[in-house]
Amino acid sequence: MSTPLPVADVPNNQVTLAGTTYSIQPLGEDEFTVLVAGVPVGRIVYTFGAGNGVPEGDAISEEALTAIADAWFTATAT
C-alpha cells in the first residue's frame, strides 16, 4: 500500500496528508504529538537520522505517521 505524500506547513505547525490536516505539537527537541481536531492520534520522533511514527490507537497507521514524520523533519531541518 502506498501512502500519498504529505505536505508540511511549518509556520502553522501542521501536516496535511490525504485531505486530513494534522496538528504537530512539540513534546521535546525531536519528539512531537500528532493531533486531529485536538485529539492525539500518535507521536513522531526523530532518532538515528530518520523520522519514525508511533500510533496511539487505530486512528492512523504507522506508515502514515512515518510519512508525516519524514515530511515534518525534512521541512524543519535547517
N, CA and C atoms as an extended XYZ file, in Angstrom:
234
Properties=species:S:1:pos:R:3:atomname:S:1:resname:S:1:resid:I:1 pbc="F F F"
N         0.838       -1.176        0.000 N   MET     1
C         0.000        0.000        0.000 CA  MET     1
C         0.885        1.241        0.000 C   MET     1
N         0.569        2.182       -0.832 N   SER     2
C         1.359        3.389       -0.957 CA  SER     2
C         0.649        4.557       -0.282 C   SER     2
N         1.377        5.263        0.581 N   THR     3
C         0.828        6.420        1.275 CA  THR     3
C         1.068        7.660        0.424 C   THR     3
N         0.045        8.512        0.244 N   PRO     4
C         0.251        9.762       -0.509 CA  PRO     4
C         1.289       10.637        0.191 C   PRO     4
N         1.880       11.549       -0.544 N   LEU     5
C         2.889       12.428        0.024 CA  LEU     5
C         2.246       13.516        0.884 C   LEU     5
N         2.716       13.674        2.097 N   PRO     6
C         2.205       14.732        2.972 CA  PRO     6
C         2.851       16.070        2.637 C   PRO     6
N         2.175       17.144        3.045 N   VAL     7
C         2.683       18.497        2.835 CA  VAL     7
C         2.800       19.159        4.205 C   VAL     7
N         4.027       19.570        4.561 N   ALA     8
C         4.275       20.208        5.853 CA  ALA     8
C         4.063       21.718        5.749 C   ALA     8
N         3.390       22.271        6.746 N   ASP     9
C         3.181       23.714        6.889 CA  ASP     9
C         3.776       24.102        8.240 C   ASP     9
N         5.084       24.349        8.244 N   VAL    10
C         5.815       24.586        9.488 CA  VAL    10
C         5.321       25.821       10.235 C   VAL    10
N         5.082       26.969        9.570 N   PRO    11
C         4.627       28.142       10.330 CA  PRO    11
C         3.327       27.900       11.119 C   PRO    11
N         2.474       27.019       10.602 N   ASN    12
C         1.206       26.732       11.274 CA  ASN    12
C         1.234       25.423       12.071 C   ASN    12
N         2.407       24.793       12.165 N   ASN    13
C         2.563       23.524       12.898 CA  ASN    13
C         1.557       22.478       12.431 C   ASN    13
N         1.499       22.262       11.108 N   GLN    14
C         0.555       21.317       10.536 CA  GLN    14
C         1.193       20.519        9.409 C   GLN    14
N         0.649       19.318        9.222 N   VAL    15
C         0.988       18.496        8.063 CA  VAL    15
C        -0.330       17.997        7.491 C   VAL    15
N        -0.508       18.124        6.177 N   THR    16
C        -1.709       17.635        5.513 CA  THR    16
C        -1.362       16.371        4.747 C   THR    16
N        -2.177       15.337        4.955 N   LEU    17
C        -1.973       14.052        4.300 CA  LEU    17
C        -3.328       13.502        3.900 C   LEU    17
N        -3.501       13.239        2.616 N   ALA    18
C        -4.727       12.639        2.079 CA  ALA    18
C        -5.976       13.400        2.528 C   ALA    18
N        -5.906       14.733        2.501 N   GLY    19
C        -7.060       15.556        2.816 CA  GLY    19
C        -7.309       15.796        4.297 C   GLY    19
N        -6.489       15.228        5.174 N   THR    20
C        -6.624       15.437        6.619 CA  THR    20
C        -5.473       16.304        7.095 C   THR    20
N        -5.797       17.305        7.904 N   THR    21
C        -4.774       18.176        8.468 CA  THR    21
C        -4.456       17.715        9.886 C   THR    21
N        -3.186       17.462       10.119 N   TYR    22
C        -2.696       17.017       11.418 CA  TYR    22
C        -1.939       18.153       12.078 C   TYR    22
N        -2.269       18.456       13.312 N   SER    23
C        -1.535       19.462       14.079 CA  SER    23
C        -0.339       18.794       14.728 C   SER    23
N         0.778       19.496       14.727 N   ILE    24
C         2.013       18.989       15.296 CA  ILE    24
C         2.337       19.812       16.533 C   ILE    24
N         2.421       19.130       17.693 N   GLN    25
C         2.669       19.813       18.969 CA  GLN    25
C         3.958       19.270       19.583 C   GLN    25
N         4.915       20.146       19.889 N   PRO    26
C         6.195       19.670       20.417 CA  PRO    26
C         6.073       19.071       21.811 C   PRO    26
N         6.808       17.988       22.023 N   LEU    27
C         6.953       17.372       23.346 CA  LEU    27
C         8.376       17.544       23.853 C   LEU    27
N         9.307       17.570       22.924 N   GLY    28
C        10.722       17.721       23.233 CA  GLY    28
C        11.430       18.183       21.981 C   GLY    28
N        12.749       18.121       22.010 N   GLU    29
C        13.521       18.615       20.866 CA  GLU    29
C        13.214       17.856       19.581 C   GLU    29
N        13.119       16.547       19.657 N   ASP    30
C        12.892       15.719       18.471 CA  ASP    30
C        11.690       14.801       18.621 C   ASP    30
N        10.702       15.212       19.411 N   GLU    31
C         9.508       14.394       19.638 CA  GLU    31
C         8.275       15.297       19.640 C   GLU    31
N         7.251       14.865       18.893 N   PHE    32
C         6.049       15.670       18.723 CA  PHE    32
C         4.806       14.789       18.836 C   PHE    32
N         3.728       15.370       19.348 N   THR    33
C         2.424       14.714       19.326 CA  THR    33
C         1.723       15.128       18.051 C   THR    33
N         1.008       14.196       17.433 N   VAL    34
C         0.233       14.460       16.223 CA  VAL    34
C        -1.240       14.404       16.615 C   VAL    34
N        -1.972       15.478       16.290 N   LEU    35
C        -3.374       15.581       16.675 CA  LEU    35
C        -4.275       15.798       15.464 C   LEU    35
N        -5.487       15.292       15.550 N   VAL    36
C        -6.529       15.572       14.561 CA  VAL    36
C        -7.690       16.172       15.335 C   VAL    36
N        -8.060       17.401       14.989 N   ALA    37
C        -9.144       18.115       15.668 CA  ALA    37
C        -8.947       18.106       17.181 C   ALA    37
N        -7.690       18.283       17.619 N   GLY    38
C        -7.378       18.362       19.036 CA  GLY    38
C        -7.219       17.035       19.750 C   GLY    38
N        -7.401       15.923       19.048 N   VAL    39
C        -7.311       14.593       19.651 CA  VAL    39
C        -5.988       13.945       19.232 C   VAL    39
N        -5.154       13.535       20.195 N   PRO    40
C        -3.887       12.886       19.847 CA  PRO    40
C        -4.113       11.547       19.146 C   PRO    40
N        -3.400       11.348       18.036 N   VAL    41
C        -3.500       10.087       17.299 CA  VAL    41
C        -2.166        9.348       17.259 C   VAL    41
N        -1.083       10.019       17.662 N   GLY    42
C         0.218        9.375       17.650 CA  GLY    42
C         1.326       10.364       17.939 C   GLY    42
N         2.543        9.857       17.818 N   ARG    43
C         3.734       10.670       18.031 CA  ARG    43
C         4.687       10.482       16.861 C   ARG    43
N         5.473       11.514       16.607 N   ILE    44
C         6.554       11.391       15.645 CA  ILE    44
C         7.852       11.715       16.379 C   ILE    44
N         8.885       10.936       16.066 N   VAL    45
C        10.159       11.046       16.756 CA  VAL    45
C        11.273       10.982       15.720 C   VAL    45
N        12.281       11.819       15.907 N   TYR    46
C        13.449       11.786       15.040 CA  TYR    46
C        14.570       11.086       15.794 C   TYR    46
N        14.939        9.880       15.348 N   THR    47
C        16.010        9.124       16.004 CA  THR    47
C        16.908        8.492       14.952 C   THR    47
N        18.193        8.492       15.239 N   PHE    48
C        19.185        7.856       14.381 CA  PHE    48
C        19.065        8.295       12.920 C   PHE    48
N        18.775        9.593       12.716 N   GLY    49
C        18.743       10.147       11.377 CA  GLY    49
C        17.489        9.883       10.564 C   GLY    49
N        16.417        9.427       11.215 N   ALA    50
C        15.175        9.133       10.482 CA  ALA    50
C        13.953        9.493       11.318 C   ALA    50
N        12.893        9.886       10.635 N   GLY    51
C        11.624       10.135       11.299 CA  GLY    51
C        10.860        8.830       11.487 C   GLY    51
N        10.269        8.666       12.648 N   ASN    52
C         9.504        7.459       12.962 CA  ASN    52
C         8.144        7.852       13.510 C   ASN    52
N         7.132        7.086       13.158 N   GLY    53
C         5.778        7.320       13.644 CA  GLY    53
C         5.350        6.238       14.611 C   GLY    53
N         4.678        6.654       15.690 N   VAL    54
C         4.183        5.726       16.700 CA  VAL    54
C         2.698        6.006       16.900 C   VAL    54
N         1.813        5.148       16.351 N   PRO    55
C         0.380        5.389       16.507 CA  PRO    55
C        -0.078        5.134       17.939 C   PRO    55
N        -1.103        5.855       18.337 N   GLU    56
C        -1.740        5.654       19.635 CA  GLU    56
C        -3.203        5.337       19.358 C   GLU    56
N        -3.498        4.076       19.135 N   GLY    57
C        -4.847        3.661       18.774 CA  GLY    57
C        -4.911        3.296       17.308 C   GLY    57
N        -6.137        3.261       16.780 N   ASP    58
C        -6.364        2.822       15.406 CA  ASP    58
C        -6.710        3.950       14.441 C   ASP    58
N        -6.565        5.202       14.864 N   ALA    59
C        -6.988        6.330       14.036 CA  ALA    59
C        -6.077        6.566       12.837 C   ALA    59
N        -4.818        6.115       12.916 N   ILE    60
C        -3.853        6.332       11.837 CA  ILE    60
C        -2.843        5.185       11.854 C   ILE    60
N        -2.325        4.861       10.693 N   SER    61
C        -1.363        3.755       10.599 CA  SER    61
C         0.055        4.244       10.907 C   SER    61
N         0.914        3.303       11.237 N   GLU    62
C         2.324        3.616       11.460 CA  GLU    62
C         2.956        4.144       10.171 C   GLU    62
N         2.561        3.582        9.038 N   GLU    63
C         3.076        4.026        7.744 CA  GLU    63
C         2.736        5.496        7.492 C   GLU    63
N         1.494        5.886        7.769 N   ALA    64
C         1.080        7.273        7.560 CA  ALA    64
C         1.809        8.205        8.524 C   ALA    64
N         1.948        7.801        9.783 N   LEU    65
C         2.668        8.635       10.746 CA  LEU    65
C         4.141        8.781       10.377 C   LEU    65
N         4.735        7.735        9.861 N   THR    66
C         6.125        7.821        9.439 CA  THR    66
C         6.257        8.771        8.251 C   THR    66
N         5.296        8.764        7.340 N   ALA    67
C         5.306        9.712        6.219 CA  ALA    67
C         5.175       11.144        6.736 C   ALA    67
N         4.308       11.355        7.732 N   ILE    68
C         4.154       12.675        8.354 CA  ILE    68
C         5.469       13.072        9.020 C   ILE    68
N         6.091       12.136        9.727 N   ALA    69
C         7.375       12.413       10.385 CA  ALA    69
C         8.432       12.815        9.377 C   ALA    69
N         8.535       12.079        8.289 N   ASP    70
C         9.530       12.398        7.258 CA  ASP    70
C         9.302       13.798        6.700 C   ASP    70
N         8.044       14.132        6.407 N   ALA    71
C         7.737       15.454        5.863 CA  ALA    71
C         8.057       16.547        6.875 C   ALA    71
N         7.682       16.326        8.128 N   TRP    72
C         7.896       17.334        9.168 CA  TRP    72
C         9.382       17.578        9.414 C   TRP    72
N        10.129       16.490        9.624 N   PHE    73
C        11.537       16.651        9.955 CA  PHE    73
C        12.353       17.143        8.757 C   PHE    73
N        11.946       16.821        7.548 N   THR    74
C        12.608       17.356        6.366 CA  THR    74
C        12.354       18.858        6.264 C   THR    74
N        11.121       19.271        6.509 N   ALA    75
C        10.761       20.686        6.404 CA  ALA    75
C        11.386       21.539        7.506 C   ALA    75
N        11.627       20.940        8.662 N   THR    76
C        12.170       21.722        9.778 CA  THR    76
C        13.685       21.655        9.879 C   THR    76
N        14.319       20.822        9.065 N   ALA    77
C        15.790       20.725        9.085 CA  ALA    77
C        16.395       21.937        8.405 C   ALA    77
N        17.126       22.720        9.149 N   THR    78
C        17.794       23.886        8.560 CA  THR    78
C        19.141       24.091        9.183 C   THR    78
